[in-house]
Amino acid sequence: MEKILIVEDNATYRASIYKLLKGEGYDVDAVADAITGIEHMGENKYALVITDLMMELMDGNRFSSFVKRVSPKTKIIILTGQPSAITEIMAIENKVDKYLTKGIRLDVLLKYVQYLVSEFKNGAENTKVASIISVTENLELNVKAHTVTHNGVNISVTTKEFGLLYMFLSNKGNAIRREEFIEEIWDKRFEEVEERVVDVHIKILRKKLKLSSIVTIRGYGYKWDE
């Protein structure tokens, strides 16, 4: 059976979906937050991710954006108890396959699961996300451990510096706007962020890595150019 990941902070609801899918023979992982979900994505390939929308640390839309970036073929269902036009539009923009309201009957949810898993199996098999991303023979990024190694030496980086580096390596050769870094790495619900903050963090990252691969694009942002 294909693997399914459940990301839901409500323990009771998470357990009910887990029991439903396990009873149907699916190989299921269930976690309470998106950060743990990201770690699981680094170790497994999933046909389907079922995620809550409103969660601390990282919400379901931001998590869905991450999933589609690292594993484009994986199907996604967002479940929410507070549906709104804004979050549904965001879900569509993040290529979420189904945006459903909590309270949906479990037998109906199961039908959506079966349909999306079938769609996944009929499409191209998704690529397993490597736990370790090798940029060059001298630089490695460990997604699971959140560590960076350069010339065999561990480089101490903050969570935001790690996020910047991960975005660069996931989009090598592509220009990334400052606004995109802020959207993915900073939680604007809890902190006000100016674009200048991105410049400061990248300056520090350049100094730590002693690499010239991070190229400034004036008036736009940055890109990783090997």
Protein Blocks (a to p, Z undefined) as FASTA:
>chain_A
ZZdddddfblklmmmmmmmmmmnopacdddfbfklmmmmmmmpccfbdcddfbdghiafk
lmmmmmmmmmmmbccddddfbdcfklmmmmmmnopabdcdehiafklmmmmmmmmmmmmm
mmccdddddfbdcfblmbccdfklopaceehiacdddfklmmmmmmmmmmghiacdfklm
mmmmpcfkloccdfklmmmmmmmmmmmnopakbccdehilccddZZ
